[in-house]
Amino acid sequence: MVWIPQIADLADRLGAADLAAALRDPIAATVPVALDDPEAGRISGVVVLEAWLAEQEKWRAEHRVDIEPVATTVTEKRAVGEWVAHLNGSDGKRVGLPVGVAVEPASALPVRIYHSRWPLLGHHVVRSPLLPHDPDAHAADVVGAYKAALGEGDVAGVVATFAADGYVREPSGDAYRHVGTSVLADFYKGFFSAGGGIPLKLCTVTEDGTRSAFEYICDRWGDADLPSQAGLAVYTRGGDGLITAAHVYDDVEGPVE
């Protein structure tokens, strides 16, 4: 339930001025707009979108939300933005909620918002896939090697794709950031302790040469079948081509935590 007003800027960067304008002022929209939010689900139609954005503005004020930009990955047809929304949690303490958003003007669902609800609710919520699996979508080079090792449950293979000071940040934020070779090895060893790896089914890949972002479906973790769930992950490469940062945006609850 965290709308990032800067999402409209992603549409502008893609040359989709009509979509950007509609996201800023739905009443003036000249194109159909649909988005999917982790809490609200599918939102479409001028009246519904306007009411939801007004509710979001009030919610941001009540929770004193500050938006921290992280990174943007842009290609000709799609942009992926990353932010951290800093807000007052239910206990009054400040919470940093990572939010990832894919904007694809030509899609029937042009705005797709991803974040965990754990920092807000204290538990995970199953979220059905937003897109179908695309068998022609493939992650490249070191990111492809990471995805393959993740699917196979290969700890050494996963760790080999990271720079020495590389890290993975879980969907719940910086309190769940794992940095460095030995820490990553321990982290993934625990992740794979349920009988194997986590094979992800890719839906889209957004690649700019430095960052690789993919939307995916997760329906299996080790030996456990899971409800099919939506997710987004963004991987940043360093100068040596290895992964320096891995940011995950989903709400998947696996057999291990």
Order of alpha helices (4+ residues) and beta strands (2+ residues): alpha-alpha-beta-beta-alpha-beta-beta-beta-beta-alpha-alpha-alpha-beta-beta-alpha-beta-beta-beta-beta
